[in-house]
């Protein structure tokens, strides 16, 4: 079959595409070359600013270090205050030990007395001496007896001089060459080179190998006969020096260019001048531009050839195969995406389930161990009421902590979504530490270990944080410390605080958990906070653990805006350091109004009040009946919500004083029963209804209030909470 000729419009389109391709690629190459050349000055400016900032900061650090060393030598000269001044030999030894070339005493009149080293002559003595007279630390330049440059560091110091008077300052010196090496001013590895000069242009550091005695002369030479431009540049540079401002300019001389950047330096009247010759950058940019053009043109022709080949090769196949290929590709892509999504969801679901089960087991076992241990001790000491009460108190603390953990870990949506919310409220560090000690004591006692808790420098005992999460972090760390510490070892928890100058309302709180256990390797310390990480070591293979404890701890600390670090050595023990910036909380104090309200609540008598309790679980009904019997209430039991509504409907008005309503019940739940009672046409249809349920999250409480209940009580039953709620709503 004879192939058809291409339509005229298609031929014209191909030609237009080829021409546009050549034009676009040519314009692209030319634009890249032009932009590369035009941006070199911006690159130079950014480089110079950063370079000068680094050198300036480095200079400040070096000068500050040397001045501090000079102050330490002045401290040697001052002596200990009891035995008088230090000897000159001690001063000389201190200066030589710090690698200074010389040391001298300066009097108020400017006279000097060398302690060791060759005499030096200040280049500009007045500013230096004036600063010393004002009690300031100062750096200055001088000339040694051999004509070499010396940098002097002066600090206030009173010491007897041979002339009979007292010294004004102690001055030590270093060579300018050494300072240049320390400041990297003569580094061959840098694109730029730097000088340290005075306001008059004379050199302080960095003029080795320069034939000019003054930097302004060097600058004039750079302009090569352009005297007006040189004078204008020097005038602008001096004006910037006088104004204390940075100065930046680009000097052009024929085909060469230099970027000059000047900034003032601390502790002296010196200025840092950095020069960046553009020759290397110009050559690099020019070469890069040429290579870009070659690459662009080669790419354009390659693309054109490829387009032509592909176009003619697949033109005949396109009409017959495009729809089929599109359909197959779409189906394959959809299947691949579906399989990938299913795999990710399965992995995420499995990981979430494993992490949930492991973390729940790890967190619940610790307080459960305290509860079981204290219960056993209470049973063994029934003849000692005082000890039994103490054990029961510790059981209550551990139970409350366990209840808080259960309320958190049972929120499946939080674990699956990876989100964590904090319940920030005032917390007493003293009570938190007491609770942790009570929880950990049975484990420590079982291994015959020493357990110490130390608190020092506590600036604010009451802070705002999530107390349950804080307990979880410390119990995780202490649990691991006990677990990996052998018998008769030591475990310690230390708490201390420091002020935050930038925020007086917060206090930085440090928690240190240390032990004398088996320690860990340097390699494992790098991955200890990753999920399921455990050191592959025969010392820990027999130790139970999921490998999630430290990952959970790190997640909680991060959520609280803190940091956690570890320091450990194998065979020497480990130390975990948690730092939290916590908001200070006021010490708990009831107001007069609250006291009055509490007094009025306490005046309410519960004896003989009739309470209708809706509870479908018979065991829960028995527990509630026994616990509430001490209040001398008259309780009536309804097995579900429907029976509760019927009993209330068939009772005379005012027969029941309040209803305690479970939420999850068969036949009719608590929400439906509450709504049905509120709809009754009775004068006591507004009877107080208090929910008592295991649904204890904030959204559950809000839902109860929205459905017409007056208040909420969380299971397990707290007799004090029940008493307070009933007195609050009964008249």
Phi, psi and omega in degrees: 000131183283129181285148180279146177288152180292141177297152181300320180297325179291320177298314179298320179298319179298315180298316180298317179298317180297316180296316179297323179297315179297316182294315182297314180293324177295313179298321179298314179297316179295320180294319179298317180297316181294314181295326178297319180289324184284338183267359182297323179293322177294320177298316179299317180297314180296318180297316183294318180298315179293318179298313180296322179296318180295314181295320180297316178295320178296319177300313181299320180295315181296313181297318179298319179297314182292322176296322177296320176298318179298321178296324178294324177291320176299325175296323176297318180295323182290340180075189182266007178084348182249318182263009179090195183288157174288157181283159177295329178296321178295320179296315180298318180297318179298321180289317180294322180298334178262016172066029174278148181282328184205165175212142183210159173258136179246131179270170180299333181273002180096352178289147183239155177221113184289134172270319170200165181089171180281148178298149178232159181237122180297138177284321178225086190288326190299307180302322181295311181292325179297319178295320179295321178297330180276006178076020181265157170275143188209147173245142181211164179256151179212173179242130179281174180294337178269007180086356179281156180282144180226137174259124182258144178235115183249136177225149179301136179198127176257118183210141181297132177257162181297333181288351180105338179271183178258150180284157176268322185205161172253131184236131175236159187224154174228155179286148178295329178296318177298317179296322178297320178293318180296322181275000180061029181289335183251027181288132178278350183275350184266151175290338186243171173223154189227158175225155168246119185233168173264177183296333180273002177095351181290148184282146168249309180220143171101011183257014179298131180082003180264129181285345182269138178278342185226137182293328178297327175295319178298319180294320177297321180294328180297323181289345173050065174093349178273074188297320182296316179294321179295315180296320180296318180296315180296320180296317178294322179296316179294321178298320178295321177298315181295326181275355182070030183248157174286151182230132181222132179205160176245121181261126180247133178220099184067237180268355181260154179222148177224140175257123181249129181228128183233136178214151181279157184245150182282163175064015182195174174257046182247165183223140179264122179246122178244134183240130178242105174289136184272358186303313183293320178292319179300315180296319180295316180294318180297314178297321179296319179297318179296317179296322177300315181299315180297315181296319182296314180294318178297319179295321181298315179292323178295319179295318179300314181297319180295318179298317179296317181296312181297320183299309183286333182288320185254007181298316182289326183278340187302311187296325184273332189252345188297318181293320180293316179296320179298317180295315181296316180297320180296317179295317180294319180295318178296318179295319180296315180296320180295318179294318179295319179294319179296320179296314180297317179297321179294317179295317180295318180295318179294317179296318180297319180294314180297316180295321179297311183294318182293312182295323179296316179296316182296316186283327185279328184296326183296303178293330177297321178299319178295317181298312182295316181297314180293326177296317178297318179295321179296319179294327181282347184234039181296340180275358180241089185302324182296313179292323178298316178299321178297315179298318180295324176297318178293324176298320179296317178298313180296324179295318178296319178296317179298319179297319178298320178295317180298318179300328180278311187289338180281355177277085187299323184298324179294319182290317182292325181279347181077009181264146179228127178251143181255137176261089185277125180206163179300134182227136174269120179297326179297312180294323179297317179294319178300317180297317181294319178300316181296324181287320186276339188303317180299320179295317181295317181296322181297330180259007177055046182256160173271129182235118181239142175234124182234137176231130180213153178053046179277112181274329180214107181293327182259122181228166178257119177193178175275104185297322180296316180293322177297315176302319181298318179298309184292323179291323174301312182294315180293323178299317177294321179299314179294320184296318186260015175250129182291171179300147182067013174279187184231139176231135183223140173242122181239134178234129173211163185229159173217151184286153174251104182300329183280347180209099183290343182278354181237161180223135179277119185249127181252134175239120179246122176245111184236155179211169177251037186277206188281345179072188181210161182284162178298322181294318182290331179298336180284337185239011186297331183268011176269151182296141175063020181274129175218142181287130180279086187216139181298339181287338185243357183295330180273359181269128181291149177161148182270343186084010181257345188302312182289326177295318177295317179300315180297320180297317181293315181298318178298318180296330179275005178075024182249190179228154176222137179220163182226143176227123187209156176216133183300129181082354183243356179101181183223159175219121176258137185236113178252129180238124180230131173268104188250144178285137179291145178237146179289149177296138183298125178211124181283139178281167180297323180295317179295321178298319180295319179296318180296323180295320179293323178296319181294337180287342183289132181262127182264346183300128177085355179288140182267124181238129175264117184252116178264113183208123184276339183268121184295323179295318177297324178296319179294319179297314181296319181298316182291319181293320183277351181295333180291343178274356178060041176272157172260106186262140176234131188260133172239125188287341177203180184294324181294316178296322179299315180296318181295317180296321179290320181295322184275355180271153176295156178299131179083004181295313179263139178271332180197162178236129172256118194243121169287157183264310184268104180219153178287169178067298178216123182279178185295325180295314180295319180296320178297315179299320180294320179294319181294334180278347182295142179271073179228153180289340179253024178294345178266023180307141178300125177241120183245122178286136174228100191214162176279351175284100193243010179280165185298323179292331177291319178298317180296321180296320178299316180294322180293331181274005173105001177281154183275329184200181186222136172235134181264139173281151001290162188291129173252110187300324179293319179294320178297316180300314182296317182296316181296316179295331181292324187255346179274139181270000000 
